[in-house]
Amino acid sequence: MKPLSRPQGWSNWSGTVRCEPNWCSEPVSLEEIQAEVLRAAEEGERLRVIGSGCSFAPLCWTDDNQMSLRRFTGIESADVQRSRVWVRAGTTLRHLNELLAERELALENGPSTDAPTIAGLIATGSHGSGTAFGNLASMVTGLRLVLADGSVRVCSREQQPELFDAARVSLGALGVVTHIELQCIDHYRLKVTSRRASFGETLARLTELRREHRNLELHWFPYAGVVRQRYADESREAPQPALSVATVRGLAYEQIMLRGMRTLARRSTQAAEYAGKLLAARLPTESCVLDAERAYALPRRTRVQQLEYALPLERAADILRQLERVIRALDFRVHIPIEIRFVRGDDAWLSPQYRRDSVCIALPAYGDRPYAAYFAAVTELFDRSEGRPHWGSAHDKTISDLRPLYPRLDDFCALRRQLDPHGLFLNPHIARLFGANLR
Ligand SMILES: Cc1cc2nc3c(=O)[nH]c(=O)nc-3n(C[C@H](O)[C@H](O)[C@H](O)COP(=O)(O)OP(=O)(O)OC[C@H]3O[C@@H](n4cnc5c(N)ncnc54)[C@H](O)[C@@H]3O)c2cc1C
């Protein structure tokens, strides 16, 4: 395999992280992955493995080697009896969902985009919404990794359990994950309903709503005091073959309004606030039945920067009330809905939901708006509330900020030093997170 140069450079999905790697390799086999890792290690270089580049944080930034597994995809093997599959790490969620549906299987939950790779999703602890479900890393039952010395390790709850707990959410800092074993469930359908409600009513019924529905997520328009409740429950009805005219019209209206808001926001904060209220006032109530693989991802054509934190679930209503006060005190008019989701706790050492059921609050902002003060004010509130930042979101935490939040962080860092003593898999961002020295 010959490494490919990238003369035009690399950029993440939001366009906020750019770099010019010296080389980008696209291995097609385990042996090629090992060979490329060994080559970079022997030459004293660095290597960052990338997925689809959907992270907002500079996780994939490097001026040295990038490795993409976009040509290392598909299901390697399936255990039909146990509904488990071994997937090659470069498979996008969209592709994986199709492959699972062909086998009458599905993942139990999913995030709001299916563009990322399965390895990128688990590496950052990405999640969907529904109090009964953990993040995607919690569906992992086995991992195969190539370490900095080129060796291959397989881990699971039974085999090298400490490595398994560390490596499930590991930001590409322990090695290149090449294969992931996932626990799936029988294929299912969901009846997805969107309903407009007031912020006050939603908070008052939050616990009830979470318990009533299999999946619940909230899209909050803070100035309008309005929330879109999007919930889903299993259904045996026939799936809707295509998007209805009303749904397509609704989506088109929302996209036009979001674009209009972006233009208005550049001119005047009041105009942006007005457009946000207008959009919130027109939210329709609608329901449709969808196959599992189509039920979670939402269309996103507007590129944004995003801050997200996982916070203690039992304090959700209180934190959201405080957030409303913080936002109202700012001159920055929040005009893209804030996403509120619910995730069950798990036991991966670096999972933002580590041993804690969580409410995850994501705040998107247009990259060309002055969002720094908005993100800073919200971060201050979330830090006070024991929040853990989403690893893929825009945050500037260092090891000393993270230590009190992650009881196993020092164990992770010790394991990282042991597995990668020369810092092959580091970049400046990863080095700050794990207190490592860049040579
Ligand atoms: C439009 C949009 C919607 C989103 N929706 C959600 C959501 O609903 N829920 C949520 O939690 N997050 C969401 N995110 C964030 C996203 O899920 C994460 O940033 C995720 O990591 C992206 O996966 P990726 O394949 O793009 O990985 P990248 O961003 O390319 O990489 C992320 C990390 O994974 C590591 N990595 C990738 N492949 C490997 C490998 N083979 N071995 C080891 N490490 C590897 C990289 O080194 C890096 O540290 C969203 C992002 C966008 C842009």
The ligand as an SDF file (V2000), in Angstrom:
LIG
                    3D

 53 58  0  0  0  0  0  0  0  0999 V2000
  -24.0770   16.6500   11.8900 C   0  0  0  0  0  0  0  0  0  0  0  0
  -23.5370   15.9690   13.1190 C   0  0  0  0  0  0  0  0  0  0  0  0
  -24.4140   15.2970   13.9530 C   0  0  0  0  0  0  0  0  0  0  0  0
  -23.9240   14.6810   15.1130 C   0  0  0  0  0  0  0  0  0  0  0  0
  -24.8010   14.0200   15.9150 N   0  0  0  0  0  0  0  0  0  0  0  0
  -24.3500   13.4330   17.0490 C   0  0  0  0  0  0  0  0  0  0  0  0
  -25.2450   12.7320   17.9120 C   0  0  0  0  0  0  0  0  0  0  0  0
  -26.4380   12.5970   17.6390 O   0  0  0  0  0  0  0  0  0  0  0  0
  -24.7280   12.2010   19.0530 N   0  0  0  0  0  0  0  0  0  0  0  0
  -23.4090   12.3120   19.3810 C   0  0  0  0  0  0  0  0  0  0  0  0
  -23.0130   11.8440   20.4530 O   0  0  0  0  0  0  0  0  0  0  0  0
  -22.5330   12.9290   18.5680 N   0  0  0  0  0  0  0  0  0  0  0  0
  -22.9780   13.4890   17.4150 C   0  0  0  0  0  0  0  0  0  0  0  0
  -22.0740   14.1090   16.5700 N   0  0  0  0  0  0  0  0  0  0  0  0
  -20.6470   14.0190   16.8810 C   0  0  0  0  0  0  0  0  0  0  0  0
  -20.0430   12.7540   16.1950 C   0  0  0  0  0  0  0  0  0  0  0  0
  -20.8250   11.6290   16.4600 O   0  0  0  0  0  0  0  0  0  0  0  0
  -18.6460   12.4470   16.7300 C   0  0  0  0  0  0  0  0  0  0  0  0
  -17.8310   13.5590   16.5810 O   0  0  0  0  0  0  0  0  0  0  0  0
  -18.0220   11.1960   16.0690 C   0  0  0  0  0  0  0  0  0  0  0  0
  -16.7740   10.9560   16.6580 O   0  0  0  0  0  0  0  0  0  0  0  0
  -17.7990   11.3600   14.5950 C   0  0  0  0  0  0  0  0  0  0  0  0
  -17.3220   10.1610   14.0170 O   0  0  0  0  0  0  0  0  0  0  0  0
  -16.3330   10.2490   12.7740 P   0  0  0  0  0  0  0  0  0  0  0  0
  -16.3200    8.9410   12.0610 O   0  0  0  0  0  0  0  0  0  0  0  0
  -16.6260   11.4300   11.9730 O   0  0  0  0  0  0  0  0  0  0  0  0
  -14.9400   10.3930   13.5410 O   0  0  0  0  0  0  0  0  0  0  0  0
  -13.8370   11.5480   13.4420 P   0  0  0  0  0  0  0  0  0  0  0  0
  -14.4360   12.8290   13.8370 O   0  0  0  0  0  0  0  0  0  0  0  0
  -13.1520   11.4670   12.1310 O   0  0  0  0  0  0  0  0  0  0  0  0
  -12.8530   11.0340   14.5970 O   0  0  0  0  0  0  0  0  0  0  0  0
  -13.2770   11.0530   15.9300 C   0  0  0  0  0  0  0  0  0  0  0  0
  -12.2900   10.2930   16.7990 C   0  0  0  0  0  0  0  0  0  0  0  0
  -12.3530    8.9100   16.4770 O   0  0  0  0  0  0  0  0  0  0  0  0
  -11.0340    8.4010   16.3230 C   0  0  0  0  0  0  0  0  0  0  0  0
  -11.0910    7.2800   15.3880 N   0  0  0  0  0  0  0  0  0  0  0  0
  -11.6980    7.2180   14.1940 C   0  0  0  0  0  0  0  0  0  0  0  0
  -11.4800    6.0170   13.6410 N   0  0  0  0  0  0  0  0  0  0  0  0
  -10.7170    5.2980   14.5020 C   0  0  0  0  0  0  0  0  0  0  0  0
  -10.1500    3.9950   14.4940 C   0  0  0  0  0  0  0  0  0  0  0  0
  -10.3250    3.1610   13.4710 N   0  0  0  0  0  0  0  0  0  0  0  0
   -9.4020    3.5960   15.5540 N   0  0  0  0  0  0  0  0  0  0  0  0
   -9.2040    4.4320   16.6090 C   0  0  0  0  0  0  0  0  0  0  0  0
   -9.7180    5.6810   16.6650 N   0  0  0  0  0  0  0  0  0  0  0  0
  -10.4630    6.1000   15.6260 C   0  0  0  0  0  0  0  0  0  0  0  0
  -10.2440    9.5790   15.7790 C   0  0  0  0  0  0  0  0  0  0  0  0
   -8.8570    9.4220   15.9880 O   0  0  0  0  0  0  0  0  0  0  0  0
  -10.8320   10.7220   16.5920 C   0  0  0  0  0  0  0  0  0  0  0  0
  -10.1790   10.8100   17.8310 O   0  0  0  0  0  0  0  0  0  0  0  0
  -22.5220   14.7370   15.4170 C   0  0  0  0  0  0  0  0  0  0  0  0
  -21.6510   15.4070   14.5620 C   0  0  0  0  0  0  0  0  0  0  0  0
  -22.1490   16.0190   13.4130 C   0  0  0  0  0  0  0  0  0  0  0  0
  -21.2080   16.7320   12.5020 C   0  0  0  0  0  0  0  0  0  0  0  0
  1  2  1  0
  2  3  1  0
  2 52  2  0
  3  4  2  0
  4  5  1  0
  4 50  1  0
  5  6  2  0
  6  7  1  0
  6 13  1  0
  7  8  2  0
  7  9  1  0
  9 10  1  0
 10 11  2  0
 10 12  1  0
 12 13  2  0
 13 14  1  0
 14 15  1  0
 14 50  1  0
 15 16  1  0
 16 17  1  0
 16 18  1  0
 18 19  1  0
 18 20  1  0
 20 21  1  0
 20 22  1  0
 22 23  1  0
 23 24  1  0
 24 25  2  0
 24 26  1  0
 24 27  1  0
 27 28  1  0
 28 29  2  0
 28 30  1  0
 28 31  1  0
 31 32  1  0
 32 33  1  0
 33 34  1  0
 33 48  1  0
 34 35  1  0
 35 36  1  0
 35 46  1  0
 36 37  1  0
 36 45  1  0
 37 38  2  0
 38 39  1  0
 39 40  1  0
 39 45  2  0
 40 41  1  0
 40 42  2  0
 42 43  1  0
 43 44  2  0
 44 45  1  0
 46 47  1  0
 46 48  1  0
 48 49  1  0
 50 51  2  0
 51 52  1  0
 52 53  1  0
M  END
$$$$
